[in-house]
Amino acid sequence: MVDLLLQHDDDPTLQVKFERNGIKGFIIELLSGGTESFAVTVEWAIAEILKKPQISKKATEELDAVIRRDRHAQPSIH
């Protein structure tokens, strides 16, 4: 996709002109859009869990059973 945009950045026949700064901004929007939607979904899920004390308690118990309160979760890369 980036290659296609860069191929047409100086094409005088296009009705909409592409400039390098515009292409950079477009790519940043594409990349950040994916992460933002994930963050919003996680935030929503946590808010829903907090509104229901019985679900929040069960989630806490499950995390305590797996992680325990005396240690922190470590991210793993597979």
C-alpha positions as CSV (number, residue, x, y, z in Angstrom):
1,M,0.0,0.0,0.0
2,V,2.8,2.4,0.9
3,D,4.6,1.5,-2.4
4,L,1.4,2.3,-4.3
5,L,1.0,5.7,-2.6
6,L,4.6,6.6,-3.1
7,Q,4.4,5.7,-6.8
8,H,1.7,8.3,-7.3
9,D,3.0,11.0,-5.0
10,D,4.0,13.2,-8.0
11,D,1.5,12.1,-10.6
12,P,0.1,15.3,-12.2
13,T,-3.0,13.5,-13.6
14,L,-4.5,12.7,-10.2
15,Q,-7.4,14.9,-9.1
16,V,-6.3,14.5,-5.5
17,K,-2.6,15.2,-5.0
18,F,-0.5,13.0,-2.7
19,E,2.4,14.6,-0.9
20,R,4.9,12.8,1.2
21,N,3.8,14.4,4.5
22,G,0.2,13.4,3.7
23,I,1.2,9.8,3.0
24,K,3.1,9.7,6.3
25,G,0.1,11.0,8.2
26,F,-2.2,8.5,6.4
27,I,0.1,5.6,7.5
28,I,0.3,6.8,11.1
29,E,-3.5,7.0,11.2
30,L,-3.8,3.5,9.9
31,L,-1.4,2.1,12.5
32,S,-2.7,4.0,15.4
33,G,-6.4,3.3,14.5
34,G,-5.9,-0.4,15.1
35,T,-4.4,0.2,18.6
36,E,-6.9,2.7,19.6
37,S,-9.9,0.5,18.9
38,F,-8.3,-2.3,20.9
39,A,-7.7,0.0,23.9
40,V,-11.2,1.3,23.7
41,T,-12.6,-2.3,23.7
42,V,-10.5,-3.2,26.7
43,E,-11.6,-0.1,28.6
44,W,-15.2,-0.9,27.8
45,A,-14.8,-4.5,29.1
46,I,-13.2,-3.3,32.3
47,A,-15.9,-0.7,32.9
48,E,-18.6,-3.4,32.4
49,I,-16.8,-5.8,34.8
50,L,-16.6,-3.0,37.4
51,K,-20.4,-2.3,37.1
52,K,-21.1,-5.9,38.1
53,P,-19.6,-6.8,41.5
54,Q,-20.2,-10.5,41.2
55,I,-18.3,-10.7,37.9
56,S,-15.5,-8.4,39.2
57,K,-15.1,-10.7,42.3
58,K,-15.0,-13.9,40.1
59,A,-12.4,-12.3,37.8
60,T,-10.3,-11.3,40.8
61,E,-10.5,-14.8,42.2
62,E,-9.5,-16.3,38.8
63,L,-6.5,-13.9,38.5
64,D,-5.5,-14.7,42.1
65,A,-5.6,-18.4,41.4
66,V,-3.4,-18.1,38.4
67,I,-1.1,-15.2,39.3
68,R,-1.4,-14.8,43.1
69,R,-1.4,-11.5,44.8
70,D,2.2,-11.7,45.9
71,R,3.7,-11.6,42.3
72,H,3.2,-9.6,39.2
73,A,2.2,-11.0,35.8
74,Q,5.1,-11.2,33.3
75,P,4.4,-10.7,29.6
76,S,5.4,-13.5,27.4
77,I,6.4,-13.4,23.8
78,H,5.9,-16.5,21.7
